[in-house]
Amino acid sequence: MMGLPLAFTEPLLLIGLVSLPVLWWLLRVMPPRPRRVEFPPTRLLFEIAPREETPSRTPWWLTALRLLAAALVIFAAAGPIWNPQTGLAASKAPLMIMLDDGWSAASNWDTRIRAADELIANADNDRRAIALVPLSEPNRDITLMPAGAARVALRQIVPKPYSIERVETLTAIDRFLKATGDCEIAWLSDGVDTGRGEEFVAGLGKTLGDRSLTVFEGGTSSPLALVAAENAAAKMTVKVLRTDSGIATGTVRALDQKASPIGEARFTFGPQDKETEAAFDLPVELRNDISRLEISGEHSAGAVQLLDKRWRRRAIGIVSGSTSETAQPLLAPTFYLTRALAPFADVRLADKGSPQQGITQFLDQKLPMIILADVGTVAPELRERLNAWIDQGGVLVRFAGPRLAQAEDDLVPVKLRKGGRTLGGSLTWEKPQHLASFAADGPFAGVAVPKDVTVSRQVLAEPDAVLATKSWASLEDGTPLVTGEHRGKGIVSLFHVSADMRWSDLPMSGTFVEMLRRVVEMSGYTAKPGAGVAGEASTETLAPLHMLDGFGAFGPPPATAKPLTADYRDRATPDHPPGFYGPAEGPLAVNTLANADRIAALNTASLRAKHATYTNAEPRDLRGWLLSTSLALFLIDAIIVALLGGGLAALLRRRAAPAMILLGLVLAGVAVLAPTPSRADSAADEFAMKSTSQTRLAYVITGNADVDSIVKAGMSGLTLFLAQRTALEAGDPVGVDPAHDELAFFPLIYWPIVPGQPKPPQDAINKIDAYMKQGGTVIFDTRDAIEAPPGDNGASQTPGMQTLREILSSLDVPELEPVPREHVLTKTFYLLRDFPGRFNSGQTWVEALPREDDDESAQRPARGGDGVSPIIITSNDLAGAWALRPDGQPMLPLTPGEPRQREFAYRAGVNIVMYTLTGNYKADQVHAPALIERLGQ
């Protein structure tokens, strides 16, 4: 009824509503007005004020109240039903029921079956034939059947554990409709588009033509799905997908191979989020035992993510034979190895000591993979332990270097020549060599070959008959770059260059990371032993072992499941349903959705169809509620009549004193319970008044007493300098806590970064984000420019910068760039080239400005964006240079202490403050002549 789930068992009784106007007229004329009789003595009563008055006619609002009560009685007599059983319009044409039966329908499968049962029952009452069309079976023959047979066929349909291709059923539907003629269609949709939804909707509209279509969707919870599980360095994460909106939470459970719980992780959807993430913060040993992730309460194959050996994070030990380079970490071989392996492995460095001790340490820990970087001779007893470990499945990777080039060792896949091949040596190249293409049947097959990687030195292998089969990667001249072979169940591999930048620039490339990833993937579950990996093509097939059904439960493989190749990485299909394939000790997992898959809401708006919703509620009779409401209205009417007649007034007059006492008690209680301004509100008001009475600079209170005292003194020193050199007379700086204080009062906030300090709560991050988006500027100062290691990327490796990165990871930060010379920040008050503080070696970063190519823009003396940069990042410790003692002397020394360094630090502060207060007005062409004159251009 009018879009509401409301129906009436006796709708003809609603005709009684027509009588309401007559009832209105009767209530207005009954009782009849009193007859007027002239009686002269009554004139004596005219001057007496009546104490009570009785209206001669019933008030209109009282009449409306009575009519409403009468209308409710009529509605109740008509038998209103809320959530009536859904049915299609009465028709004699056959009924075709299209049913979505993919994984996305499984979570609310009972609701869909109940809706289909209801449609079949209604068709049975009208003696109509029925055709069932599960959209997962394009080759199924569509036939009409009686209601009894349709019910039996409906019970045989179960949700499939993979995404269905609705488009493939259009041919069968078109053939059936052409043979049947007139037909009514009901589509029980799951509302999910897994890839070709628009194509199916468009094709269905053309196929149906003018036939009646009802689409059932909505009324049920959105299906959830899991994709892209990743076992990262600190935690395991998995993405949770949905199609609707609104705030929602849930739990993802982690299970091992025996279905024993390992852990749980909460996830939360924001109002408009379509995907979110659940994270398991567990030790790597526990994370490696996880074989199944599932969403609690969501019974579908899409809500399950199966994990196999590919998701195990291998523990890898690194032993270096080089001398310790702690003072210059970029020179250490472990530097590049650690950073290349960290994204996908648990890297463990050997304790300080000899390489032999490190190898023994990792063998005792039973690690699946050990890397030896330029380790020369290995003790005989330790060599025996290494060989036994390799035979049992261990992977040994070695990197060349001066020590290995001079040693004689059999823990390498090929025999080596002593010495090395060096650019300019006896076995010289005319120029550094580039990499050749990787073998198609080797472990590095498919890896892109970088054109900018060159090799200037390598250790050479002695030529023999099997060298080609052991070569995994080669240089353009044919000499091997990486060799490897199987020994027992394990692998021995050798990179013929060093693990640092001395012999090649391979460690600086992304190819180096991918090559190590491929080797790591072989650790712990290597293939059958053979002469060499390069000579073995991956043609192994794996038989189905345990399969998931549509509800996400394990069962035996169906008859239609086929074996697949060991390198299968695609989503599940009808031939390869989701589950485990291969041997029980090392199966391969196939999931319903691939890592890159996403789901969306299915748009059926283009169809000429009626839309209905699924209902989980039982029909409810509303007669009792309506009759009770009508009785309440009649009681209200009786009370009003008593008030108008004066009966209650007389009663109240006799009880006036008690009534006044009761009223007084009520008012006193209200006064006591009324909310009073809290101390917190008073403090907030005082903070707001203090912050807005004058322009003030602000700084973030870190909780570190030393840092906070220096920053406070620095901001006070800058405020004093501003008053001396500019027209700005700012108030005393204010320390703020982003989690609790209002930030909108301040044009500029200085945030000193304390290395290792915990990340602020998300509420504080959200307030900073809102402050920056609303025009405020935050200066993040890591104060560690002097601690940055040498190199182009050294500044990003400091502890302060790492802490800052963690903070910025939750902020919507724009693209940044070092302050260009033509930036308006260099010209807002003083003309500056850089922005020194206590240190002058750090770089200052601001929001990147759009680059313009026209000549006129290139000649502009100042360039600005649309507004002030919301973020400024520096490491020069600005506040340390501004800080003054109570006697007016500088609080901290400068490094390197160049002449006028402190003066320029103050000037940098002035420019930043003026920039935040005045914006980019100096970028305007109106100021170009004055700026050009001052610059001498």
ABEGO torsion letter per residue (X at the ends): XGGBBBBBABAAAAAAAAAAAAAAAAAAAOBBBBBBBBBAAAAAAAABBBABBBBABBBAAAAAAAAAAAAAAAAAAAGBBBGBBBBBBBBABBBBBBBBABAAAAAAAAAAAAAAAAAAAAAAAAGBBBBBBBAABAABBBBBBBAAAAAAAAAABBBBABBBBAAAAAAAAAAAAAAAEBBBBBBBBAGBBAGAAAAAAAAAAAAAEABBBBBBBEGBBBBBBBBGBBBBAABBBBBBBBABBEBBBBBBBBBBAAGBBABBBBBBBBAABABBBBBBBBBAAAAAABABBBBBGBBBAAABBBBBAAABBBBBBBBBABBBBAABAAABAAAAAAAAAAAABBBBBBBBEBAAAAAAAAAAAGBABBBBBGBBBBBAAAAAAAAAAAAAGBBBBBBBEAAAAABBBAABABBBBBEBBBBGBABBBABBBBBBBBBAABAABGBBBBAABBBABBBBBBBBAAAAAABABBBAAGBBABBBBBBEABBBBBBABBABAAABAAAABAAAAAAAAAAAAABGBBBBBBABAAABBBABBBBBABBBBAAGBBBBBBAABBBBBAABABBBBAABBBEBBEBAABBBBBBABBAABBBBBBBAAABBBBBBBBBABBBBBAAAAAAAAAAAAAAAAAAAAAAAAGAAAAAAAAAAAAAAAAAAAAAAAAAAABBBBBAAAAAAAAAAAAAAABBBBBBBBAGBAAAAAAAAAAAAAAAAAAAAABABBBBBBBBBBAAABBAAABABBBBBBBBGBBBBBAAAAAAAAAAAAAGBBBBBBAGAAAABBBEAAAAAABAAAAAAAAAAAABBBBBBBBBBAABAAAAAABBBABBBBABAABBBBBBBBBBBABAAAAABABBBBABBBABBBBAAGAAAAABBBAAGBBABBBOAGBBGAAAAAAAAAAAAAAAAAAEAAAABAAAAAAAAAAAGX
